[in-house]
């Protein structure tokens, strides 16, 4: 038997729920190199790396990335791969090499927006809950996403308002510290947060960060809610 030829290269990028989720991760924790070909993704969470590989069908090995002195030489997981077609596709939909502060509107089809949002939430999102001492038996919970770009946060808010009729609230943090650029936080509370979370977790793509999904499920059980039951209501 003769030697096998080279593996066929990607000729085009086709939208899918998994692709949209991966783009959400890349938009938060990914990096487009200056060579116009390679992409890098770094995370302290190994499951996050595995989720990206699964979503994109990557076969590359997971390596180790050592952060700088300011991060006390912490070790992170990383994957790096080359794909010119995918790289150019990301540029076309609005990602840039230095995306943290420059990212704005992304050309994500509405059909796949909530897969993208779940990826963004797994990357730069948070969920927290607590009992408010001001009112008896008042359990509060919030879902939020942060970004160093006000344009991107505004786009997320406008898109969620258009698709779910939710408003949310944007706050600005860290602007008074000389060593930190401002960070923008888009936050949704209770009823609106339920709508956002159910939309994120009710897509056909099942890839998600387990610890965040579990944290949400545990909190919702306190008030007799579950993402599964709410998902059924959304489809009526």
VENLINQUI-V591343 format. One record per residue. PSI is psi in radians with two decimals (NA if undefined). OMEGA is omega as a letter, one per 30 degrees, with the letter a starting at -180 (999 if undefined). NEAR is the number of other C-alpha atoms within 8 Angstrom. Layout:
psi=PSI omega=OMEGA near=NEAR
psi=PSI omega=OMEGA near=NEAR
This chain:
psi=2.31 omega=a near=2
psi=2.96 omega=l near=3
psi=2.52 omega=l near=4
psi=2.54 omega=l near=4
psi=3.04 omega=l near=4
psi=2.63 omega=l near=4
psi=2.30 omega=a near=4
psi=2.38 omega=l near=4
psi=2.67 omega=l near=4
psi=2.32 omega=l near=7
psi=-0.46 omega=l near=5
psi=2.84 omega=l near=6
psi=2.18 omega=a near=8
psi=2.25 omega=a near=4
psi=2.47 omega=l near=6
psi=2.84 omega=l near=7
psi=-0.69 omega=a near=12
psi=-0.70 omega=l near=11
psi=-0.78 omega=a near=10
psi=-0.71 omega=l near=15
psi=-0.79 omega=a near=16
psi=-0.68 omega=l near=13
psi=-0.62 omega=l near=10
psi=-0.71 omega=l near=16
psi=-0.80 omega=a near=15
psi=-0.63 omega=a near=10
psi=-0.38 omega=a near=10
psi=-0.84 omega=a near=10
psi=0.10 omega=a near=11
psi=2.99 omega=a near=11
psi=2.30 omega=l near=11
psi=2.08 omega=a near=13
psi=2.91 omega=a near=10
psi=-0.15 omega=a near=6
psi=-0.04 omega=l near=5
psi=0.31 omega=a near=9
psi=-0.79 omega=a near=11
psi=2.59 omega=l near=13
psi=2.53 omega=a near=13
psi=2.40 omega=l near=12
psi=2.20 omega=a near=12
psi=2.38 omega=l near=12
psi=2.56 omega=l near=11
psi=-0.23 omega=a near=7
psi=1.99 omega=a near=8
psi=-0.65 omega=l near=8
psi=-0.60 omega=l near=7
psi=-0.76 omega=l near=10
psi=-0.79 omega=a near=15
psi=-0.63 omega=l near=8
psi=-0.72 omega=l near=11
psi=-0.79 omega=l near=11
psi=-0.73 omega=a near=10
psi=-0.76 omega=a near=8
psi=-0.63 omega=a near=12
psi=-0.09 omega=a near=9
psi=0.59 omega=a near=6
psi=2.49 omega=l near=8
psi=0.11 omega=a near=5
psi=2.72 omega=l near=7
psi=2.65 omega=l near=5
psi=2.19 omega=a near=8
psi=-2.99 omega=a near=7
psi=2.36 omega=l near=8
psi=2.20 omega=l near=9
psi=2.11 omega=a near=8
psi=2.92 omega=a near=11
psi=-3.10 omega=a near=8
psi=-0.60 omega=a near=6
psi=-0.43 omega=l near=6
psi=0.27 omega=l near=7
psi=0.66 omega=l near=7
psi=0.68 omega=l near=9
psi=2.60 omega=l near=8
psi=2.32 omega=l near=9
psi=2.83 omega=l near=12
psi=2.65 omega=a near=14
psi=2.64 omega=l near=13
psi=2.51 omega=l near=12
psi=2.39 omega=a near=9
psi=2.81 omega=l near=8
psi=2.32 omega=l near=7
psi=1.68 omega=a near=10
psi=-0.74 omega=a near=9
psi=-0.80 omega=l near=10
psi=-0.70 omega=l near=9
psi=-0.86 omega=a near=13
psi=-0.60 omega=l near=9
psi=-0.77 omega=l near=9
psi=-0.67 omega=l near=10
psi=-0.71 omega=a near=9
psi=-0.59 omega=a near=7
psi=-0.05 omega=l near=9
psi=-0.07 omega=l near=11
psi=2.69 omega=l near=11
psi=2.97 omega=a near=10
psi=-0.80 omega=l near=8
psi=1.25 omega=a near=8
psi=-0.35 omega=a near=10
psi=-0.82 omega=a near=9
psi=-0.30 omega=a near=8
psi=-0.21 omega=a near=8
psi=2.41 omega=a near=13
psi=-2.13 omega=l near=11
psi=2.32 omega=l near=8
psi=2.49 omega=a near=8
psi=1.26 omega=l near=6
psi=2.13 omega=l near=9
psi=2.48 omega=l near=6
psi=-0.61 omega=a near=6
psi=-0.52 omega=a near=5
psi=0.17 omega=a near=11
psi=-0.72 omega=a near=10
psi=-0.38 omega=l near=11
psi=-0.76 omega=l near=15
psi=-0.77 omega=a near=16
psi=-0.67 omega=l near=11
psi=-0.65 omega=l near=13
psi=-0.74 omega=l near=15
psi=-0.71 omega=l near=15
psi=-0.73 omega=l near=12
psi=-0.49 omega=l near=13
psi=-0.99 omega=a near=10
psi=0.44 omega=a near=11
psi=2.91 omega=l near=11
psi=2.73 omega=l near=10
psi=2.32 omega=l near=11
psi=2.69 omega=a near=7
psi=2.76 omega=l near=9
psi=2.81 omega=l near=7
psi=2.16 omega=a near=8
psi=2.03 omega=a near=10
psi=-0.23 omega=a near=6
psi=-0.41 omega=a near=4
psi=2.45 omega=a near=6
psi=2.32 omega=l near=6
psi=0.65 omega=l near=6
psi=1.89 omega=a near=8
psi=2.09 omega=a near=9
psi=2.54 omega=l near=10
psi=2.57 omega=a near=12
psi=2.60 omega=l near=12
psi=2.40 omega=a near=13
psi=2.74 omega=l near=12
psi=2.39 omega=a near=12
psi=2.72 omega=l near=11
psi=2.63 omega=l near=13
psi=-0.06 omega=a near=10
psi=2.08 omega=l near=13
psi=-0.55 omega=l near=9
psi=-0.71 omega=a near=9
psi=-0.76 omega=l near=11
psi=-0.71 omega=l near=15
psi=-0.72 omega=l near=8
psi=-0.75 omega=l near=10
psi=-0.79 omega=a near=8
psi=-0.78 omega=a near=11
psi=-0.68 omega=a near=8
psi=-0.72 omega=l near=8
psi=-0.61 omega=l near=12
psi=-0.71 omega=a near=10
psi=-0.68 omega=a near=8
psi=-0.54 omega=a near=6
psi=-0.09 omega=a near=8
psi=0.68 omega=l near=7
psi=2.68 omega=a near=8
psi=-0.83 omega=a near=9
psi=-3.07 omega=a near=10
psi=2.35 omega=l near=8
psi=2.25 omega=l near=9
psi=2.75 omega=a near=7
psi=2.25 omega=a near=9
psi=2.62 omega=l near=8
psi=0.12 omega=a near=9
psi=-0.31 omega=a near=10
psi=-0.05 omega=l near=4
psi=2.26 omega=a near=7
psi=-0.47 omega=a near=6
psi=0.19 omega=a near=4
psi=2.35 omega=l near=7
psi=2.69 omega=a near=9
psi=2.52 omega=l near=9
psi=2.38 omega=a near=12
psi=2.38 omega=a near=14
psi=2.15 omega=l near=14
psi=2.07 omega=a near=13
psi=2.46 omega=l near=11
psi=2.45 omega=a near=12
psi=2.56 omega=l near=11
psi=-1.84 omega=a near=9
psi=-0.81 omega=a near=6
psi=-0.65 omega=l near=11
psi=-0.62 omega=l near=12
psi=-0.74 omega=l near=8
psi=-0.76 omega=a near=9
psi=-0.81 omega=a near=10
psi=-0.72 omega=l near=10
psi=-0.65 omega=l near=12
psi=-0.67 omega=a near=10
psi=-0.68 omega=a near=11
psi=0.10 omega=a near=9
psi=0.36 omega=l near=7
psi=3.02 omega=a near=10
psi=-0.30 omega=l near=5
psi=2.17 omega=a near=7
psi=0.00 omega=a near=6
psi=2.26 omega=l near=8
psi=2.91 omega=l near=9
psi=2.02 omega=a near=10
psi=-0.75 omega=a near=6
psi=-0.59 omega=l near=6
psi=-0.72 omega=l near=10
psi=-0.69 omega=l near=9
psi=-0.69 omega=l near=8
psi=-0.73 omega=l near=9
psi=-0.80 omega=a near=9
psi=-0.74 omega=a near=10
psi=-0.71 omega=a near=8
psi=-0.74 omega=a near=10
psi=-0.51 omega=l near=10
psi=-0.48 omega=l near=9
psi=-0.58 omega=a near=7
psi=0.30 omega=l near=7
psi=0.44 omega=l near=6
psi=2.79 omega=l near=9
psi=2.56 omega=a near=9
psi=-0.55 omega=a near=10
psi=-0.81 omega=a near=6
psi=-0.67 omega=l near=8
psi=-0.56 omega=l near=10
psi=-0.70 omega=l near=11
psi=-0.65 omega=a near=8
psi=-0.60 omega=a near=7
psi=-0.49 omega=a near=7
psi=-0.07 omega=a near=5
psi=NA omega=999 near=4
